[in-house]
Each structure stands twice: as structure tokens, then as C-alpha cells.
């Protein structure tokens, strides 16, 4: 790896226009390879394994696993980001933590595949989430460290498209191992390992051993996790809208296998084929509308209509299986959800930046906004578990999620600082 003069974000010229192609390739592939095992596992393989280990408690156990992992994500992302900031090595400050996370996440998935009890699944999933965030936090920070402002949007889009592809491709891959989830988890372990190793080899960082380091302390961690207190009305409306949209979506995502088998009445093989079809549809629609919505939003200088429309589209998709508990209802849901999610992913970040209370705390405040994703992932499965426990089935989960998505759109409308 390179041992040239170390650089910091302040060393980068704001007008830098040359695209760092090696970094683009590394971010694109690494995004696919870290998020793929995560989504493919929690959305398909873990529910399948839970169904084999604890079929009578599968709904509540999946909710517990998802909740525990999402809660740890809230904490570990901040901790590993801070540790990466403080790292000094001949390989830079990000690479050591990324490699540490890649190795640990791979080992965790191997151990998860061998779990034979609900407790084992919870423990090894939580360990996996801890290591996974050691990849995510430093990798996202690389964009800030090494990319000039003039091309930062392009690089961020490359990373975002990689994540969209990883989400969809992982569900397609996971669906092939519904009847043998342990083998699928072992394959995902290898992919997770490669995500970090490939990144640091393709886009090596510089030696930073002579860069001054602030002392690590509890106060430093708390300072990086303080919530805005002034001029933040629109900020919290955007945060709440994001939180509810994620909650509504994950109320369905983590239970799609059970919805197809227990609510729609399909066999396991039919469910696997349907999950593959739905993931393919969402991939295509998300990419098309993700690429198109951002430029349209810039052209018309409007953010709110696109974000509101995306929430309403997903809500409309959720309502279809409620009134039509058939395979085609789930397929139509995937079409509308793909369009809505693609639009949302393209424009939401622009809206987030424009509601920030202060430019001086932009990175921290954007990090808190992004935590709404983990918070929504925590709440969604809990909602599903409660609704199923009360009603005895999945039908009213769609209705509750529909209402949550409508509330998400309603929270965006009063924002004043963004058109």
C-alpha cells in the first residue's frame, strides 16, 4: 500500500474535478458486497433458519434478532467511526478498521450458520452486526477524506447504486438457499470478507502516522452524538419522516417469506421463486427511478414533492396485498415499492442536506439522520410481531404499514426551508 504524504479532508482542493476511478470501483463493489450479506441474511436466510430451529416462535424470534441488531448498529457505527478517526498506521486510518470488520463479520456469519438455538442466532447475529459496522463507518468516511467537493455527488451516487444492487441481488441469491440457509450464510461470509479486503487493495490509503491525534475519551464520543437544539424544526420533521418510511417498509421486508407461505398460502419453493421475481422487479424499477428522479429534482428545484410521492407510492403498494392476498398482489407491491424507493433514495439525501441546522455540524447531523434507517429497521419487525400476535395473521400488517407511510409523507409536507 502507498506510504506517500498523508492527507486530511482539509488538504483536498474544493474545486477538484478529476474522478478517482479506483476509489469509484472500490466503493461500488464493496457496497454490493457488504450490504448483500446483511440484507440477504436478515430478509431471507435468517427467517428460513429460524423456521427450521423454532417454527412455533418464528415471528417473535425474527423480531428479536432484527431489533437487537438494529439497536447495536446505533451504537457501534459511532464507536467504530470514532476509533477509525483516531487510528494512525502506515495503511491510513480507515483500512485497518475495514479489514478488522471484514474478517470479524465473515467469522460471525460462519458461526451463525452453525447455530442450533434461538439464543445462538441472536448472539451471533449481534456479533456480526458489531463487526459489520466496523466496515460501514470507515468506508463512508473515505468519501469525505479523499474526494473533492466538485465530484463528491458522483462518488456518493456510485456508492448508493452499489447498495441498491446489493440489496436486490442478495435477496435473489438468498432465495436460492431457503431450504438450505446454512450454505447460503457460508457463501455470504466469503462475500463479506472480500468486501473489506477488495476495498483496501483496490483503493489503498496513505500513511498517516505523523498526523496529530486527539485523545480518545467518553466526552469526545458524546460530543459526536449531540442532537441539534437550535433552528432544527425542519430537521426533525425530515428525520421523523425517514424513520417512519423505514419502519413501514421493514414491517414487510423481514417477513416476506412468512407472508408468502402463511398469508398468501404458497409453498416454500413457490415463495422462493416469488421472492426472486419481486427482488428483480424492485432492482430494475429502483435503478431506473433512482437515476431519473435526482436530475429531475435538480431541474425543477423541488425536493418535497419527490419525497412525498415516494412515500405515497410505497403506501399504495402496501395496500394492494391487504385487499388482494394473492401472489400478483405481492408482485404489484414490489413494482410500486421499487418506484417509490428508487425515487426516495435519489432525492432524500438532497432534502436532508438542505434542512441541516448548521453547516459546521453537517457530518454529525447527517449521521443522526441516517440513524433513522436503523431506528426504522428496529421498529418495523416489532410492529409486525405485535400485529400478528393481536390479529393472528399478516393481513392487518399491510394496513398498519400503509398508515405509517401516509404519516411519513404528512411529516415532510410542513417543512419550510425546502421546496
Buried (B, 14 or more C-beta within 10 A) or exposed (E): BEEEEBBEEEEBEEEBEEBBEEBBBBBBBBBBBBBBBBBBBBBBBBBBBBBEBBEEEBBBBBBBBBBBBBBBBBBBBBBBBBBBBBBBBBBBBBBBBBBBBBBBBBBBBBBBBEBEEBEBBBBBBBBBBBBBBBBBBBBBBBBEBBBBBBBBBEBBBBBBBBBBBBBBBBBBBBBBBBEBBBEBBBBBBEBBBBBBBBBBEBBBBBBBBEBEEEEEEEEEBEEBBEEBEEEBBBBBBBBBBBBBBBBBBBBBBBBBBBBBBBBBEBEBEBBBBBBBBBBBBBBBBBBEBBBEBBEBBEEEEBBBBBBBBBBBBBBBBBBBBBEBBEBEBBBBBBBBBBBBBBBBBBBBBBBBBBBBBEEEBBBBBBBBBBBBBBBBBBBBBBBBBBBBEEEEEBBBBBBBBBEBBBBBBBBBEEBEBBE
